[in-house]
Amino acid sequence: MKALTELPPVLLLWGPASVGKRTICEQWLQEASEADVLRVDVLDALTAREVVKFCATHPMGPMKWVFIRLDGAKSSIALNVLLKVLEEPPSYMRFLLTTTSSPLATIASRAQVYRVGYLRIEDVEHILEEQGHPVSEAKLMAKVSGGQMSRAQDAGDVLSAKGPVLAVVRAAAEADPDLLMASVSRFTEKHLELLRRWVVEARTGRWQVFSPEESSGLNYVSHATMKRLESVLRLGARPRLIARVGFMPLAMRTGGEE
């Protein structure tokens, strides 16, 4: 990574979302005094004027820094103001810009542009392990990330939501109303969607989100129980109604079914 003194006056990082563009910029900004840093997450007429005002005063340290996310910047007034600042920035100013879409030619011509690609899967896995995820979980999250940290985190959310789903299915299969009520009380729309997914995977034997290992025994739920699960799913994300109308009678009637 370049040292602060080696950076150009205007640096533009262009690449897909969630591949580390902001992380790179923040690593540079860590070396600067917070008083000399301005972060702009949404560029509009108001924040563009703040940039101009910020640039007008000298830094407390050797340089001042402006970080700007260009995504969503649609105000022609804001863009024109920014272009004027970038055309002849004061010698003590450094601009760090990021975008996920093709930058305007007028901005690109005033900046040194770096293309940022997708992360390597092993890099995503390493980052996840550093964040505290178990090795096996980090490996699975990285595998489905496509090189984007946001997709890896989405996979983590799915993994954390699987527990209550498996508990509900087990409770229905084992006629355990206490486990059923405890599990359903934590249900959200995401859990219901995962339950639908489990039903499909268990019926077809094509495990993707779930696995035979974690579903040990659950994939042998009787046909009648599976049909009732599908019927209950039509109630939507309403835990109390599910427990009262569908899951409780289901759990109480499951014992002895083949």
PyMOL commands that set and color helices and strands:
alter all, ss='L'
color gray80, all
select helices_A, chain A and resi 4-6+21-29+34-36+45-55+76-87+105-108+121-130+135-143+149-174+177-184+189-204+218-220+223-233+239-254
alter helices_A, ss='H'
color red, helices_A
select strands_A, chain A and resi 10-14+37-40+64-69+93-99+112-115
alter strands_A, ss='S'
color yellow, strands_A
deselect
rebuild
show_as cartoon
